Amino acid sequence: MIAGVFVVATSGDADKREDAKPSATVATHAAKPTASAPSSPEPSASADAESPERTIDPAKPFPGEPLPLRLNGDSTCDYASHIDFDSYPFVTRVDRAEPDAEDAAAPADLNWYGCSPVEFATGRDSRAGVLSKRQPFSRQACEAAASGGGLEEILMHSNAVEEAGIIAGNSICVITDKGRLVRAQIVEAPWAPNLSLKITTIS
């Protein structure tokens, strides 16, 4: 009886050890995928973070701003340059004798009539004025200068140019016929006469 009991007890322990082995093995295999699984990426968050960089700023509609603009005097009175800051290139040059010359001037914000003296004028549906370089530039200051006007019609001889403030460093502020606010900074003072500007859309 004692020997029989001993054999049964030993067999039971062996069975328990054999039963324990598969359990340990299964636990080991079950743990591996959890430990080695990479963290899931979050593409949507990355795409949202990058999207503003690809969006075109509506306040800067023309690539490369500020853009240069040069207006030159003319030896004849036959041509006019119409400046439209709502489209690029800004200048349309027309023969004033053509029947549709007035239509070409219709969307213009500024007009440059090459004659002697050159006539510089604001378009009929736009507003333009000068902001002094002595005044800190801001959107509000530029808008106020444009609303105040002063460039309705300027004959480009020395006295009128200085009185109007068309000198290097000052800014011509324009509210276009479509409501844009544009800064045309004067790079070179008129001479002979020529006018060099640097164009930036403000809003």
TORPA-4810 file (N, C-alpha, C, O; in nm, 3 decimals):
<nodes>
NODE_1_0.082_-0.120_0.000_0.000_0.000_0.000_0.085_0.124_0.000_0.054_0.221_-0.069_M
NODE_2_0.191_0.121_0.077_0.277_0.240_0.082_0.341_0.264_-0.053_0.346_0.378_-0.099_I
NODE_3_0.391_0.155_-0.118_0.454_0.170_-0.250_0.355_0.221_-0.350_0.388_0.304_-0.434_A
NODE_4_0.232_0.172_-0.342_0.129_0.219_-0.437_0.099_0.365_-0.419_0.083_0.437_-0.518_G
NODE_5_0.091_0.409_-0.299_0.065_0.550_-0.272_0.178_0.635_-0.325_0.154_0.742_-0.381_V
NODE_6_0.303_0.589_-0.307_0.420_0.662_-0.353_0.419_0.680_-0.504_0.450_0.788_-0.556_F
NODE_7_0.383_0.576_-0.572_0.379_0.582_-0.720_0.273_0.678_-0.766_0.297_0.755_-0.859_V
NODE_8_0.158_0.676_-0.704_0.049_0.765_-0.742_0.087_0.910_-0.717_0.061_0.997_-0.799_V
NODE_9_0.149_0.934_-0.603_0.191_1.072_-0.571_0.293_1.122_-0.669_0.284_1.237_-0.714_A
NODE_10_0.390_1.038_-0.705_0.493_1.078_-0.801_0.434_1.106_-0.937_0.470_1.203_-1.003_T
NODE_11_0.341_1.020_-0.977_0.276_1.038_-1.108_0.198_1.168_-1.110_0.197_1.238_-1.211_S
NODE_12_0.132_1.199_-1.000_0.055_1.324_-0.995_0.143_1.444_-1.009_0.107_1.540_-1.078_G
NODE_13_0.261_1.443_-0.942_0.353_1.556_-0.954_0.404_1.573_-1.095_0.419_1.684_-1.145_D
NODE_14_0.430_1.457_-1.159_0.480_1.463_-1.298_0.376_1.521_-1.390_0.405_1.602_-1.479_A
NODE_15_0.251_1.478_-1.366_0.143_1.532_-1.451_0.130_1.681_-1.432_0.107_1.755_-1.528_D
NODE_16_0.144_1.725_-1.308_0.132_1.869_-1.282_0.242_1.945_-1.354_0.218_2.052_-1.410_K
NODE_17_0.367_1.887_-1.351_0.479_1.955_-1.418_0.459_1.959_-1.568_0.490_2.058_-1.634_R
NODE_18_0.406_1.846_-1.622_0.382_1.841_-1.766_0.274_1.940_-1.807_0.281_2.005_-1.911_E
NODE_19_0.171_1.950_-1.719_0.062_2.046_-1.748_0.113_2.190_-1.740_0.065_2.277_-1.812_D
NODE_20_0.207_2.213_-1.653_0.258_2.350_-1.635_0.340_2.395_-1.752_0.340_2.514_-1.784_A
NODE_21_0.412_2.304_-1.820_0.501_2.341_-1.929_0.427_2.406_-2.045_0.466_2.514_-2.088_K
NODE_22_0.320_2.344_-2.098_0.249_2.410_-2.208_0.197_2.546_-2.169_0.198_2.639_-2.249_P
NODE_23_0.150_2.560_-2.045_0.095_2.689_-2.003_0.201_2.796_-2.009_0.173_2.908_-2.053_S
NODE_24_0.323_2.763_-1.965_0.432_2.861_-1.968_0.466_2.896_-2.111_0.493_3.012_-2.144_A
NODE_25_0.466_2.794_-2.197_0.498_2.817_-2.339_0.395_2.905_-2.405_0.431_2.997_-2.479_T
NODE_26_0.269_2.881_-2.380_0.161_2.962_-2.438_0.171_3.105_-2.389_0.153_3.199_-2.466_V
NODE_27_0.200_3.122_-2.262_0.213_3.257_-2.207_0.326_3.332_-2.274_0.314_3.451_-2.303_A
NODE_28_0.437_3.261_-2.298_0.552_3.326_-2.363_0.516_3.370_-2.504_0.550_3.482_-2.544_T
NODE_29_0.449_3.284_-2.581_0.411_3.319_-2.719_0.306_3.428_-2.721_0.306_3.512_-2.812_H
NODE_30_0.219_3.429_-2.626_0.115_3.531_-2.623_0.172_3.668_-2.593_0.120_3.770_-2.640_A
NODE_31_0.280_3.671_-2.516_0.338_3.800_-2.478_0.417_3.864_-2.591_0.430_3.986_-2.594_A
NODE_32_0.471_3.784_-2.685_0.560_3.836_-2.788_0.494_3.941_-2.878_0.551_4.048_-2.898_K
NODE_33_0.374_3.914_-2.933_0.314_4.015_-3.021_0.292_4.148_-2.951_0.309_4.254_-3.011_P
NODE_34_0.253_4.141_-2.824_0.227_4.265_-2.750_0.354_4.346_-2.732_0.353_4.468_-2.743_T
NODE_35_0.465_4.276_-2.702_0.592_4.347_-2.676_0.652_4.402_-2.803_0.711_4.510_-2.800_A
NODE_36_0.638_4.331_-2.918_0.707_4.372_-3.040_0.620_4.457_-3.132_0.671_4.510_-3.230_S
NODE_37_0.489_4.471_-3.103_0.401_4.547_-3.193_0.439_4.693_-3.192_0.447_4.752_-3.084_A
NODE_38_0.464_4.755_-3.308_0.500_4.898_-3.312_0.380_4.985_-3.281_0.266_4.944_-3.302_P
NODE_39_0.407_5.105_-3.231_0.298_5.197_-3.201_0.236_5.244_-3.331_0.306_5.269_-3.429_S
NODE_40_0.104_5.257_-3.333_0.034_5.293_-3.458_0.059_5.439_-3.490_0.054_5.524_-3.401_S
NODE_41_0.087_5.471_-3.619_0.111_5.610_-3.659_-0.018_5.691_-3.659_-0.127_5.634_-3.661_P
NODE_42_-0.006_5.823_-3.659_-0.122_5.911_-3.662_-0.112_6.003_-3.783_-0.077_6.120_-3.768_E
NODE_43_-0.142_5.952_-3.903_-0.123_6.033_-4.025_-0.213_6.154_-4.030_-0.175_6.257_-4.086_P
NODE_44_-0.333_6.144_-3.973_-0.425_6.255_-3.983_-0.374_6.377_-3.908_-0.391_6.490_-3.955_S
NODE_45_-0.311_6.355_-3.791_-0.258_6.468_-3.715_-0.145_6.535_-3.791_-0.134_6.657_-3.792_A
NODE_46_-0.059_6.454_-3.856_0.052_6.508_-3.933_0.002_6.588_-4.052_0.055_6.694_-4.083_S
NODE_47_-0.100_6.536_-4.119_-0.155_6.606_-4.236_-0.216_6.738_-4.196_-0.203_6.838_-4.268_A
NODE_48_-0.284_6.739_-4.079_-0.344_6.864_-4.034_-0.238_6.968_-4.002_-0.258_7.087_-4.025_D
NODE_49_-0.125_6.923_-3.948_-0.018_7.016_-3.909_0.047_7.077_-4.031_0.091_7.192_-4.026_A
NODE_50_0.055_7.002_-4.143_0.124_7.052_-4.262_0.034_7.133_-4.353_0.084_7.213_-4.433_E
NODE_51_-0.096_7.116_-4.345_-0.186_7.177_-4.441_-0.179_7.330_-4.446_-0.191_7.385_-4.556_S
NODE_52_-0.161_7.404_-4.333_-0.153_7.550_-4.344_-0.037_7.597_-4.431_-0.048_7.702_-4.494_P
NODE_53_0.074_7.523_-4.438_0.189_7.565_-4.517_0.158_7.557_-4.667_0.219_7.629_-4.746_E
NODE_54_0.065_7.471_-4.706_0.033_7.456_-4.846_-0.078_7.550_-4.890_-0.109_7.559_-5.009_R
NODE_55_-0.139_7.621_-4.794_-0.249_7.711_-4.826_-0.194_7.845_-4.872_-0.106_7.902_-4.808_T
NODE_56_-0.246_7.895_-4.985_-0.203_8.025_-5.038_-0.271_8.135_-4.957_-0.393_8.134_-4.939_I
NODE_57_-0.193_8.229_-4.911_-0.246_8.340_-4.834_-0.325_8.431_-4.927_-0.268_8.487_-5.020_D
NODE_58_-0.457_8.448_-4.905_-0.536_8.532_-4.995_-0.493_8.678_-4.993_-0.523_8.753_-5.086_P
NODE_59_-0.422_8.719_-4.886_-0.375_8.857_-4.879_-0.250_8.880_-4.963_-0.208_8.994_-4.983_A
NODE_60_-0.189_8.773_-5.014_-0.071_8.783_-5.101_-0.100_8.705_-5.229_-0.048_8.595_-5.249_K
NODE_61_-0.184_8.762_-5.317_-0.231_8.686_-5.433_-0.127_8.665_-5.541_-0.143_8.576_-5.624_P
NODE_62_-0.021_8.745_-5.542_0.077_8.737_-5.649_0.211_8.687_-5.595_0.271_8.752_-5.510_F
NODE_63_0.259_8.572_-5.644_0.386_8.516_-5.594_0.502_8.615_-5.612_0.511_8.684_-5.713_P
NODE_64_0.589_8.619_-5.513_0.708_8.704_-5.523_0.692_8.843_-5.465_0.784_8.924_-5.475_G
NODE_65_0.576_8.873_-5.405_0.561_9.007_-5.348_0.665_9.030_-5.238_0.698_8.939_-5.163_E
NODE_66_0.716_9.154_-5.228_0.681_9.273_-5.306_0.737_9.267_-5.448_0.848_9.218_-5.471_P
NODE_67_0.659_9.318_-5.543_0.695_9.313_-5.684_0.735_9.451_-5.735_0.674_9.551_-5.697_L
NODE_68_0.837_9.457_-5.821_0.879_9.588_-5.874_0.784_9.638_-5.982_0.727_9.560_-6.058_P
NODE_69_0.770_9.769_-5.988_0.691_9.833_-6.095_0.759_9.965_-6.131_0.782_10.050_-6.045_L
NODE_70_0.790_9.979_-6.258_0.856_10.102_-6.303_0.771_10.168_-6.411_0.731_10.105_-6.509_R
NODE_71_0.745_10.296_-6.392_0.670_10.376_-6.489_0.763_10.479_-6.549_0.834_10.549_-6.478_L
NODE_72_0.763_10.486_-6.683_0.856_10.574_-6.753_0.782_10.686_-6.826_0.668_10.670_-6.869_N
NODE_73_0.851_10.797_-6.838_0.798_10.904_-6.919_0.801_10.868_-7.067_0.868_10.772_-7.106_G
NODE_74_0.730_10.941_-7.149_0.720_10.911_-7.291_0.747_11.038_-7.370_0.714_11.148_-7.326_D
NODE_75_0.807_11.022_-7.486_0.839_11.138_-7.569_0.716_11.188_-7.644_0.718_11.297_-7.701_S
NODE_76_0.609_11.108_-7.645_0.485_11.150_-7.713_0.370_11.148_-7.613_0.385_11.104_-7.499_T
NODE_77_0.257_11.197_-7.657_0.137_11.194_-7.573_0.038_11.089_-7.622_-0.080_11.095_-7.590_C
NODE_78_0.086_10.993_-7.699_-0.003_10.897_-7.765_-0.042_10.779_-7.677_-0.142_10.713_-7.704_D
NODE_79_0.035_10.751_-7.574_0.012_10.627_-7.498_-0.018_10.656_-7.351_0.021_10.758_-7.295_Y
NODE_80_-0.088_10.561_-7.292_-0.119_10.568_-7.149_-0.093_10.431_-7.087_-0.110_10.328_-7.152_A
NODE_81_-0.051_10.432_-6.961_-0.031_10.308_-6.886_-0.135_10.303_-6.774_-0.142_10.392_-6.690_S
NODE_82_-0.215_10.198_-6.776_-0.319_10.181_-6.675_-0.275_10.072_-6.577_-0.242_9.961_-6.617_H
NODE_83_-0.275_10.107_-6.448_-0.225_10.017_-6.345_-0.343_9.958_-6.268_-0.421_10.031_-6.206_I
NODE_84_-0.355_9.826_-6.273_-0.462_9.756_-6.204_-0.397_9.659_-6.104_-0.338_9.559_-6.144_D
NODE_85_-0.410_9.689_-5.975_-0.345_9.607_-5.872_-0.422_9.480_-5.838_-0.381_9.403_-5.751_F
NODE_86_-0.534_9.456_-5.905_-0.610_9.334_-5.884_-0.574_9.225_-5.984_-0.629_9.115_-5.978_D
NODE_87_-0.484_9.254_-6.077_-0.441_9.153_-6.175_-0.293_9.173_-6.205_-0.238_9.281_-6.186_S
NODE_88_-0.231_9.064_-6.253_-0.087_9.070_-6.282_-0.062_9.016_-6.421_-0.118_8.912_-6.456_Y
NODE_89_0.023_9.082_-6.504_0.100_9.203_-6.472_0.010_9.324_-6.449_-0.101_9.332_-6.502_P
NODE_90_0.061_9.416_-6.369_-0.021_9.528_-6.324_-0.053_9.629_-6.434_-0.158_9.693_-6.430_F
NODE_91_0.035_9.644_-6.531_0.025_9.755_-6.626_-0.027_9.709_-6.761_0.018_9.609_-6.817_V
NODE_92_-0.124_9.786_-6.813_-0.171_9.771_-6.951_-0.142_9.902_-7.023_-0.188_10.008_-6.983_T
NODE_93_-0.064_9.892_-7.131_-0.028_10.011_-7.208_-0.116_10.017_-7.332_-0.125_9.921_-7.408_R
NODE_94_-0.182_10.131_-7.352_-0.277_10.145_-7.463_-0.251_10.272_-7.543_-0.195_10.370_-7.493_V
NODE_95_-0.292_10.266_-7.668_-0.288_10.381_-7.756_-0.412_10.465_-7.726_-0.524_10.416_-7.738_D
NODE_96_-0.392_10.588_-7.689_-0.505_10.672_-7.647_-0.599_10.705_-7.762_-0.712_10.749_-7.739_R
NODE_97_-0.554_10.684_-7.885_-0.638_10.712_-8.002_-0.733_10.596_-8.034_-0.826_10.612_-8.113_A
NODE_98_-0.709_10.480_-7.973_-0.794_10.364_-8.002_-0.935_10.384_-7.945_-0.952_10.445_-7.839_E
NODE_99_-1.037_10.331_-8.016_-1.175_10.350_-7.970_-1.203_10.290_-7.832_-1.286_10.341_-7.757_P
NODE_100_-1.133_10.180_-7.798_-1.159_10.115_-7.670_-1.061_10.161_-7.561_-1.046_10.093_-7.460_D
NODE_101_-0.996_10.273_-7.581_-0.898_10.322_-7.483_-0.963_10.349_-7.347_-0.904_10.321_-7.243_A
NODE_102_-1.085_10.403_-7.348_-1.153_10.431_-7.222_-1.192_10.303_-7.149_-1.190_10.297_-7.026_E
NODE_103_-1.228_10.200_-7.227_-1.263_10.071_-7.165_-1.142_10.009_-7.096_-1.156_9.947_-6.990_D
NODE_104_-1.025_10.026_-7.155_-0.902_9.972_-7.095_-0.871_10.042_-6.964_-0.813_9.982_-6.873_A
NODE_105_-0.910_10.169_-6.954_-0.883_10.245_-6.832_-0.983_10.214_-6.720_-0.958_10.247_-6.604_A
NODE_106_-1.096_10.152_-6.756_-1.204_10.134_-6.660_-1.163_10.060_-6.532_-1.195_10.109_-6.423_A
NODE_107_-1.091_9.945_-6.539_-1.057_9.875_-6.413_-0.932_9.928_-6.346_-0.890_9.873_-6.244_P
NODE_108_-0.871_10.032_-6.401_-0.742_10.078_-6.349_-0.757_10.146_-6.213_-0.856_10.214_-6.187_A
NODE_109_-0.656_10.125_-6.128_-0.651_10.192_-5.999_-0.571_10.321_-6.007_-0.602_10.419_-5.938_D
NODE_110_-0.469_10.321_-6.092_-0.389_10.441_-6.119_-0.367_10.452_-6.269_-0.361_10.351_-6.340_L
NODE_111_-0.356_10.576_-6.317_-0.331_10.600_-6.459_-0.206_10.685_-6.475_-0.185_10.781_-6.401_N
NODE_112_-0.124_10.648_-6.572_0.001_10.718_-6.599_-0.001_10.758_-6.747_0.013_10.674_-6.836_W
NODE_113_-0.018_10.887_-6.771_-0.026_10.937_-6.908_0.110_10.995_-6.946_0.150_11.101_-6.897_Y
NODE_114_0.180_10.925_-7.036_0.314_10.965_-7.074_0.313_11.082_-7.170_0.292_11.064_-7.290_G
NODE_115_0.335_11.198_-7.118_0.340_11.319_-7.200_0.436_11.415_-7.130_0.515_11.372_-7.045_C
NODE_116_0.431_11.538_-7.162_0.517_11.634_-7.096_0.433_11.755_-7.054_0.394_11.835_-7.139_S
NODE_117_0.405_11.770_-6.923_0.448_11.681_-6.815_0.359_11.556_-6.806_0.245_11.556_-6.853_P
NODE_118_0.413_11.450_-6.746_0.336_11.327_-6.725_0.223_11.355_-6.626_0.238_11.429_-6.528_V
NODE_119_0.109_11.294_-6.655_-0.006_11.306_-6.564_-0.023_11.174_-6.489_-0.030_11.067_-6.550_E
NODE_120_-0.031_11.183_-6.359_-0.047_11.067_-6.272_-0.178_11.084_-6.198_-0.197_11.184_-6.129_F
NODE_121_-0.270_10.987_-6.212_-0.404_11.007_-6.157_-0.460_10.879_-6.098_-0.419_10.768_-6.135_A
NODE_122_-0.556_10.896_-6.006_-0.626_10.782_-5.945_-0.740_10.740_-6.036_-0.807_10.824_-6.096_T
NODE_123_-0.762_10.606_-6.047_-0.874_10.554_-6.125_-1.007_10.598_-6.067_-1.016_10.634_-5.949_G
NODE_124_-1.109_10.594_-6.149_-1.238_10.653_-6.108_-1.307_10.577_-5.995_-1.386_10.636_-5.922_R
NODE_125_-1.280_10.448_-5.981_-1.344_10.369_-5.875_-1.247_10.329_-5.764_-1.277_10.240_-5.684_D
NODE_126_-1.132_10.393_-5.759_-1.029_10.361_-5.658_-0.997_10.486_-5.576_-1.039_10.596_-5.610_S
NODE_127_-0.922_10.465_-5.469_-0.877_10.578_-5.387_-0.729_10.561_-5.358_-0.680_10.450_-5.339_R
NODE_128_-0.658_10.672_-5.355_-0.513_10.666_-5.335_-0.462_10.791_-5.264_-0.508_10.902_-5.291_A
NODE_129_-0.367_10.770_-5.174_-0.303_10.880_-5.104_-0.163_10.839_-5.062_-0.124_10.723_-5.079_G
NODE_130_-0.088_10.932_-5.007_0.052_10.908_-4.971_0.067_10.897_-4.820_0.014_10.978_-4.744_V
NODE_131_0.143_10.793_-4.778_0.180_10.776_-4.637_0.327_10.810_-4.624_0.412_10.750_-4.690_L
NODE_132_0.359_10.906_-4.538_0.496_10.952_-4.521_0.584_10.845_-4.458_0.540_10.765_-4.374_S
NODE_133_0.710_10.845_-4.500_0.808_10.751_-4.442_0.837_10.785_-4.296_0.892_10.703_-4.223_K
NODE_134_0.802_10.905_-4.253_0.823_10.945_-4.113_0.717_10.884_-4.021_0.733_10.884_-3.899_R
NODE_135_0.612_10.833_-4.079_0.505_10.771_-4.001_0.521_10.619_-4.003_0.536_10.561_-4.111_Q
NODE_136_0.517_10.553_-3.888_0.530_10.407_-3.887_0.422_10.342_-3.975_0.305_10.380_-3.970_P
NODE_137_0.465_10.245_-4.054_0.369_10.182_-4.145_0.283_10.081_-4.070_0.331_10.002_-3.989_F
NODE_138_0.154_10.086_-4.099_0.059_9.986_-4.050_-0.056_9.979_-4.149_-0.075_10.068_-4.231_S
NODE_139_-0.131_9.873_-4.138_-0.247_9.859_-4.227_-0.346_9.974_-4.206_-0.399_10.029_-4.302_R
NODE_140_-0.368_10.009_-4.080_-0.464_10.115_-4.049_-0.417_10.249_-4.105_-0.496_10.325_-4.161_Q
NODE_141_-0.287_10.278_-4.090_-0.233_10.405_-4.139_-0.241_10.412_-4.291_-0.272_10.517_-4.347_A
NODE_142_-0.212_10.301_-4.357_-0.216_10.297_-4.503_-0.360_10.315_-4.554_-0.386_10.387_-4.650_C
NODE_143_-0.451_10.247_-4.487_-0.592_10.258_-4.527_-0.643_10.401_-4.509_-0.719_10.451_-4.592_E
NODE_144_-0.602_10.465_-4.401_-0.643_10.603_-4.376_-0.584_10.697_-4.482_-0.652_10.789_-4.527_A
NODE_145_-0.459_10.674_-4.521_-0.396_10.758_-4.624_-0.469_10.742_-4.758_-0.494_10.840_-4.828_A
NODE_146_-0.503_10.617_-4.793_-0.574_10.594_-4.919_-0.712_10.660_-4.916_-0.753_10.723_-5.014_A
NODE_147_-0.782_10.645_-4.806_-0.917_10.702_-4.794_-0.913_10.854_-4.800_-1.006_10.919_-4.847_S
NODE_148_-0.802_10.910_-4.749_-0.788_11.057_-4.751_-0.763_11.114_-4.888_-0.783_11.234_-4.910_G
NODE_149_-0.718_11.031_-4.983_-0.696_11.076_-5.120_-0.577_11.171_-5.133_-0.487_11.170_-5.049_G
NODE_150_-0.578_11.251_-5.238_-0.471_11.346_-5.262_-0.397_11.320_-5.392_-0.316_11.402_-5.436_G
NODE_151_-0.424_11.205_-5.455_-0.357_11.174_-5.583_-0.458_11.165_-5.697_-0.441_11.088_-5.792_L
NODE_152_-0.561_11.244_-5.686_-0.665_11.238_-5.791_-0.609_11.276_-5.927_-0.646_11.216_-6.028_E
NODE_153_-0.521_11.376_-5.930_-0.458_11.416_-6.057_-0.334_11.500_-6.027_-0.343_11.610_-5.972_E
NODE_154_-0.219_11.445_-6.063_-0.092_11.512_-6.036_-0.016_11.529_-6.167_0.001_11.434_-6.244_I
NODE_155_0.029_11.651_-6.192_0.120_11.674_-6.305_0.262_11.658_-6.253_0.303_11.725_-6.159_L
NODE_156_0.336_11.567_-6.316_0.463_11.523_-6.259_0.579_11.619_-6.289_0.681_11.579_-6.346_M
NODE_157_0.563_11.744_-6.249_0.678_11.835_-6.248_0.720_11.854_-6.103_0.646_11.819_-6.011_H
NODE_158_0.837_11.909_-6.083_0.903_11.903_-5.952_0.818_11.957_-5.837_0.810_11.892_-5.733_S
NODE_159_0.755_12.071_-5.853_0.681_12.131_-5.742_0.562_12.045_-5.701_0.539_12.021_-5.582_N
NODE_160_0.485_12.000_-5.800_0.365_11.921_-5.770_0.402_11.786_-5.708_0.332_11.736_-5.620_A
NODE_161_0.511_11.728_-5.756_0.555_11.598_-5.704_0.591_11.609_-5.556_0.550_11.524_-5.476_V
NODE_162_0.665_11.709_-5.521_0.705_11.728_-5.381_0.585_11.760_-5.293_0.575_11.709_-5.181_E
NODE_163_0.496_11.842_-5.343_0.377_11.878_-5.265_0.288_11.756_-5.241_0.227_11.743_-5.134_E
NODE_164_0.282_11.667_-5.338_0.200_11.547_-5.323_0.268_11.441_-5.238_0.204_11.343_-5.198_A
NODE_165_0.397_11.459_-5.209_0.469_11.362_-5.127_0.522_11.243_-5.205_0.554_11.140_-5.147_G
NODE_166_0.532_11.258_-5.337_0.583_11.147_-5.418_0.736_11.156_-5.418_0.798_11.202_-5.514_I
NODE_167_0.794_11.110_-5.308_0.938_11.112_-5.290_0.983_10.975_-5.239_0.904_10.900_-5.182_I
NODE_168_1.110_10.943_-5.260_1.164_10.812_-5.222_1.143_10.785_-5.073_1.169_10.870_-4.989_A
NODE_169_1.095_10.664_-5.043_1.072_10.623_-4.905_0.927_10.632_-4.863_0.883_10.556_-4.777_G
NODE_170_0.852_10.725_-4.923_0.709_10.733_-4.894_0.635_10.618_-4.961_0.689_10.550_-5.047_N
NODE_171_0.511_10.598_-4.922_0.430_10.491_-4.980_0.301_10.548_-5.038_0.232_10.628_-4.974_S
NODE_172_0.270_10.505_-5.159_0.139_10.535_-5.217_0.046_10.421_-5.175_0.067_10.306_-5.212_I
NODE_173_-0.057_10.454_-5.098_-0.153_10.354_-5.052_-0.278_10.362_-5.138_-0.332_10.470_-5.163_C
NODE_174_-0.323_10.246_-5.183_-0.433_10.239_-5.278_-0.539_10.142_-5.228_-0.508_10.031_-5.187_V
NODE_175_-0.665_10.186_-5.233_-0.778_10.095_-5.217_-0.834_10.072_-5.356_-0.887_10.164_-5.419_I
NODE_176_-0.821_9.948_-5.405_-0.859_9.920_-5.543_-1.011_9.918_-5.559_-1.086_9.923_-5.462_T
NODE_177_-1.055_9.912_-5.686_-1.198_9.908_-5.712_-1.262_9.779_-5.663_-1.385_9.770_-5.652_D
NODE_178_-1.179_9.677_-5.632_-1.231_9.552_-5.576_-1.211_9.543_-5.424_-1.238_9.439_-5.363_K
NODE_179_-1.163_9.652_-5.364_-1.155_9.658_-5.219_-1.023_9.615_-5.158_-1.010_9.612_-5.036_G
NODE_180_-0.923_9.580_-5.241_-0.792_9.544_-5.185_-0.719_9.669_-5.138_-0.735_9.777_-5.194_R
NODE_181_-0.637_9.650_-5.034_-0.549_9.757_-4.988_-0.408_9.722_-5.035_-0.356_9.615_-5.005_L
NODE_182_-0.346_9.814_-5.109_-0.215_9.790_-5.170_-0.118_9.901_-5.131_-0.154_10.019_-5.128_V
NODE_183_0.005_9.861_-5.101_0.112_9.957_-5.073_0.208_9.960_-5.191_0.264_9.857_-5.229_R
NODE_184_0.227_10.078_-5.247_0.326_10.098_-5.353_0.435_10.188_-5.296_0.425_10.311_-5.301_A
NODE_185_0.538_10.126_-5.243_0.646_10.203_-5.181_0.734_10.265_-5.290_0.773_10.198_-5.386_Q
NODE_186_0.763_10.393_-5.274_0.842_10.464_-5.375_0.990_10.435_-5.352_1.047_10.471_-5.249_I
NODE_187_1.050_10.369_-5.450_1.191_10.330_-5.440_1.281_10.440_-5.495_1.387_10.470_-5.440_V
NODE_188_1.236_10.500_-5.605_1.316_10.604_-5.671_1.226_10.724_-5.698_1.118_10.710_-5.755_E
NODE_189_1.272_10.841_-5.658_1.195_10.962_-5.681_1.183_10.989_-5.831_1.275_10.957_-5.907_A
NODE_190_1.071_11.047_-5.874_1.052_11.074_-6.017_1.164_11.162_-6.074_1.205_11.260_-6.012_P
NODE_191_1.209_11.124_-6.190_1.310_11.204_-6.258_1.300_11.176_-6.407_1.317_11.063_-6.452_W
NODE_192_1.273_11.276_-6.480_1.274_11.278_-6.628_1.146_11.244_-6.703_1.154_11.244_-6.826_A
NODE_193_1.029_11.214_-6.646_1.009_11.158_-6.513_0.994_11.006_-6.521_0.935_10.952_-6.614_P
NODE_194_1.048_10.940_-6.424_1.028_10.796_-6.406_0.986_10.774_-6.260_1.016_10.854_-6.172_N
NODE_195_0.916_10.665_-6.238_0.871_10.635_-6.103_0.890_10.486_-6.078_0.831_10.403_-6.148_L
NODE_196_0.972_10.452_-5.979_0.997_10.312_-5.944_0.927_10.280_-5.813_0.942_10.351_-5.714_S
NODE_197_0.850_10.171_-5.815_0.769_10.133_-5.699_0.794_9.987_-5.660_0.842_9.907_-5.740_L
NODE_198_0.760_9.956_-5.536_0.767_9.818_-5.486_0.627_9.786_-5.432_0.581_9.848_-5.336_K
NODE_199_0.561_9.689_-5.494_0.418_9.664_-5.469_0.397_9.549_-5.372_0.451_9.439_-5.390_I
NODE_200_0.316_9.576_-5.268_0.279_9.473_-5.171_0.128_9.482_-5.144_0.076_9.589_-5.114_T
NODE_201_0.059_9.369_-5.155_-0.082_9.364_-5.120_-0.093_9.350_-4.969_-0.036_9.258_-4.910_T
NODE_202_-0.166_9.442_-4.907_-0.179_9.442_-4.761_-0.300_9.361_-4.716_-0.294_9.288_-4.618_I
NODE_203_-0.409_9.375_-4.788_-0.529_9.298_-4.753_-0.619_9.285_-4.876_-0.726_9.224_-4.868_S
</nodes>
